[in-house]
Amino acid sequence: MSRNCLLYYITDRLAFPGDDHTRRRRLLDKIAEAASHGIDYIQLREKDLSTRDLESLAHEAMQIIRQHSKPTNLRPRTTALLINSRTDVALATAAAGVHLRTNDVSPPDVRAAWRRSCGAGTPAREVSPRDPLIAVSCHSPQKVVEAAADAATFAVFAPIFEKKDTPTTTPAGLEALRQACRAKIPVVALGGITLQNAHSCLQAGAAGIAAIRLFQENDIATIVRKLRP
């Protein structure tokens, strides 16, 4: 493992038990835990929420990240919040950027909209970064090449391994990951990642590990210690 291993937590509050209020509270607690222990990126992926509710949640997540994410000598970057597929919400909440699905708008489109909006006068947009972080979901090495050509910040390549909840989905496997990592862009591995198989992804050339359950169902301090010894 490497201290430079990127760690990317993808949220899913519906996986927590309890009512809506309890799930939201547990998600925000997990975001605080992730930011406190140096997770590089958190993707807010609450696709069922209305724009208003997503924006409210993102605002609170940003406040928590600012409180708990502190740069150190070992981790000079603070935790960055990315909003799944919603450039407008990312701008409205001063998030660091977006995560794009395979059928989303292109990174150049996001960047153009971002630059038009930043500095437009609203308080949130005035503090938004001038250049967004843009992650792109990719399911083939060719899509990673295309993401690199579009100047995405990094690609999230998936699924690497078989997932319990989607057994009919064919995993890409380590060889496809290895090919994807030849592109001129960092590649983060996603899909069935565990502490037992994460090292094989990094050996294949992945810049880091993305996951929902790995972070959400475990003590994040332990995960970080194992992946960044």
N, C-alpha and C positions, 0 to 999 in steps of 0.2 A: 504494500500500500504506500501512498505518498501523501505528504502534508499538503501537496498541491491539488489533491483530488477534489473536484468540484462536487458539492452536495446540493441536491435539488429536491425539495419537499413539495409534493403536489397534494393539495388539500382535498378532503372529502368529508364534510361534517356529517353527512347522512350515514356514514359508517359508525359513528358514535351512537351508543344507546341513549334513550331518553327522549323527552319532548324537544320541540324546536329551540326553546330557550336553553335547555341543558346542552344540546348539541352545539349551539353557537358558542356558549361559554367554554365548552371543552375545546373547541377548535381554536378560539382565541388564546386559551392557555397553552395549547400546543405550539401556536405561532410564537408566543413569548419564549417558550422553551427552545424552539429552533433558533430564534434570533440570539438568545443568550449563549448558545453553544456554537455559534459561528457557521450555521448553515448559509451557503452562499445565496441561494435563490429559494423563494417560496412562490409557487404558482397558486393563485386563488382561483380554484376551478369549481365554483359552486354554480353549475350550469342551470339549475332549476330556479334560481332566484330572479325576481324582477330587477329591472335596472335600478330602481330606487333602493331595494334591499341590498343588492350587490354593492352599490356605491356606499351605502351606510356601513356595510361590513368591511369594505376596503379602507374607508376612512379610519375605522377603529383599528384595523390591522396595521395600518401605517403608523398610528400613534404608538402602538405596542412595540413595533419594530424600532422606532426611534428611541424608545425608552430602554430597550433591552439589547440592541445591537451596538456593540462598542468595538472599534478597531483596536487591534493589538499588534505587537511586533510580528507575531506569527501569522495573523490574519488581518492585513491592512484594510481589506474591504469590509464594509458593513453589509448586512443582509439586504438583498434587493427583492422587492415585491413585484411580481409580474401578474397581470390580469389576463385570464384566459379569454382570448378572442375579442376583447372589448377595448379598443383604443380610446373610445370616448370616456369610459370609466377610469382607465389608467390616467388620462389627462386630468379628469375632474378631481382625482384623489391624490395627485402628485406621486403616483407609483413610478417605479423605475422603467417600466416597459410592459410588453405584452408577450403572451405565448400564442402563436398562431397554429391553428389546425391545418391539416393538409389541404382543405378546400377553402381556406380563408383568403382574405386579401393578401397581397404580396408585401414583403418587407419594404420595398420602395414606396408603396402606397401608404403604409403606416408612417414611414419617416416623413413623407411629404405632408400628411395630415398633422403630424406632431409639430413640425416646424411652422406650419401655418397657425397653429393654436397657441404655441408657447409665446408668452409675452403679449397675449391678446388683452390682458387686463384683469382677469379673474385671479383672486388670491392663489388658488390651487395651481393654476397654470403658470403663474409667475415663479413658483418654486419647483416646477417639474424640470427634470433634466432636459437640456437642449437636444440631446441625442438619445433616443430610447434604446433600451436593451430589447432585442427581439430574438426570442427562441422560436424554432419552427419544428413541428412534428414531422418526422420523416419515417417512411416504412420501406425504403429501398436505398441502396447506395446512390443511385442516380438522383433521387430526391435530395440527398445531402449535397451533392454537387450543385444542384440547382439553388439550394438555399445559400450555399457559399457564393455563387454567382450573384445572388440578390443581396449580398452583404449582410445576411443575418448574423447576429452575434454568435449564436451556436445552434446546433441541431440536437433534437432529442430523438434518438433512434430507437424504434420499438416495433413489436415486442421481441426481446432477446430470447427469453425463456417462456415455456408454457405457463399460463396463469390458471389458477384453480377456478376462478369465476368465468373464464372464457376458454374452456378446454377445446373448443372446435376451431379456435384461431391458430393458424400455423405460425409458430415462432420463427423469427428470422435466423436466429442462431449466431454463433460466435464468428463464423467465417464471413457472413454478410456484414456483421459489425466491423470486422477487420477491414473489409473493403471500404465501408463507409468512412472509416477513420483516416483513409488516405486523402480525403478531400481537404481543401485548405480552409478548414473551419473546425473549431472544437466540437466534439461529438459526446453527448451524454447518453449513457445506456439506460433504458427503461424496459420494464416488463418482466415480472417474476424474479426481481433482484432480491437476493438474500445476502446475509453476511458470508454464507458458505460459497456463493458463486460470484460475488462482486469482484474478487481478485482476478478471475478469468476475464472479466470485461475490461478491466484496466490493462491486463496483459495484452489484450487484443487491440489496444490503442485508445480506448475511451478516456476522455478527459475527466470523467466523473460519473456519478451514479444518481439517477432520478428514481423516485418511488413514492407511493402513497403509504402502503402498509408498513414498509420497513421503518419509516419515521413515525407514523401515526400510532402504531401499535407497540412501540418499544421506547425504552428510555433513550432519548437522543444523545445524552452525554456518552452512553455506552457505544452507540453507533458511531459517533464521531471518533471516539478513542480507538475503535477497531479499524475504521477506514482511514484514519490519519494518525498512525502510531508515531 
